[in-house]
Amino acid sequence: MTITPEAIALTGPGSGARINSPQTESADNDLDVHLRTLRRRVPHLIGSAVASSDGLLVADDLPDAIEATGIAALTAALLSVSLTFAAATHGADLHEVVLDSGVGHVVVYRAGPIACLALLTGADATLARVHLEARPVVRAIAATLAPAHHD
């Protein structure tokens, strides 16, 4: 799967900075552990990123060739549009979005009310395995970030 700098430039880069939250360093470490766990457990995973619902980068495990702040912005935008679409068509909440480009997948999960997780996979990834491994991690990420929402 190739995400080019040109594609990110067309949509606009992120802010260039990670969000600063009142979370402790242990929360940041927890997020990094969750992303590394996904890397180990999901075959053909290219990388992952946690973004705030407004598109700021919270954490990532992406290759250097992929601009993480741009992915965070795109992830939040995709989730926002998808939430609106789901509400308009089904009157229900949305949990995840899957894009299949033919050369890979982008899977975006809603991680509570303030964050989302994006996974980028190669074409050989099995979506059932991706979901099996990612859904518990999404719940853990939501729990990790929830205290900051209530402060």
N, C-alpha and C positions, 0 to 999 in steps of 0.2 A: 504494500500500500504506500502510495507516495502522496504526501501533503506538501505542496510546493510553497516556497515563500511568496510566489505570485498569487496563489490562491488566498493566502492569509492577507496579503496586501490589499486585495480586492475587497475584502470584508472589513478591513481595518484591524490593526493590532490591538492587543490589550493595553493596559496602562503601563506595562513594563515593570510592575512591582507586585509583589504578593500582598494580599490584604494583611493588615495588622489587626489582630483581634485581642481581646483580653485573655485569650486562652493561654494556658501555661505551656512551657516548653514540652511537657509530657504529652499534651494533646497533639502538638505538632509531630512528636515522635510516634504517637499512636497512628496518625494518618500515614506517615512514612512506612510504618510496619505493615499496615493494611495494604498499601500499594505494592510493597515488595512481596507480600504473600500472594497477591494476585499474579504478579510476574512469575513466581515459582509454580503456581498451580494451574494457570491457564495456558495451554499450548497455543502457540502462534500469536501471543499477545505482543503487540508492538510497543504499547505504553498506555499509561493512564494518567488522568488528571482529576483533581477535585476543584470545583469552581464554586464561588458564591452564586446565589441566584441572580445577582446583578452583573455577573461576568468577570469577577476578579479572581485571580489565581490563588488558591489556598494551599495546594500541594500538588506535586507531579512526580511521575516516574516515566518521563518521555525521553526519547533519544535527543541528543543535542541538535540534530537536524530539524526537529519540529519545534517551532516557537510556542512555548507553553502558554504564554499570556494570550496569544491569539486563539489557541485552542480553548482556553477558559471562556473567552468572550463568545466564541462560536457555540460552545456547549450551552451556555446560559440562554443564548438567543434561540437555539433549536428547541430547548426545553420550554421556553416561554411560548413560542408559536405552537408547539405541540400541545401544551396545556390548554391554550385557547381553542385549538381545533377539537380536542377531546371534549371540552365543556360544551362547545357548540353542537357537536354531533351526537354525543352520547350522554351529555349532562353528568358526566362522571369525572373523577380525578384520574390523573395519568401517573403511571409508575415508571415506564421506560419507553424509549424510542430506539428502533433499530434501523440503520441505514445500511444497505447492501450496495456497494459500488461495483461489484463484479471482481474487484481486485482486493477487497477487504471489507470490513465492517466497522461502523462506528456505532457503539451502543451507549446510550445516555440513560442513566438512572437518576431518578429524583431521590435525594438523600435528605429527607425531612423538608421543612419549609424554607430553609435558607441555603441549601447547597445541592450540588449534583455531581455525579461521577461519570466521566467519559472514559470508555475503553476503546482503543484502536486495535484492530486485529488484522491479521493477514487473511487471505481468501480461504485458507485451509482450516481456519478455526471452526469448531463445532459450536453453534450458538447455544445448544442445550447445555454444553459444558460451561460456556461463558456464563450463562444465567445461573447455573448451579453454584458456581464459585463466587460470582459477583453479588448475588442478592443478600447473602449474610453479611458481606463486607459493607454493602450499602447501608444496612441497618446499623452496623457498628459505627460507620462514619457519621450517620445521623445522630446517634447517641453521643458520640464524641463532641460534635459541634453544638448540640442542643443547649448545654449550659450557657454558652455565650449568647444565645438568642434571648435567654430569660434574664440576663444581667441588666 
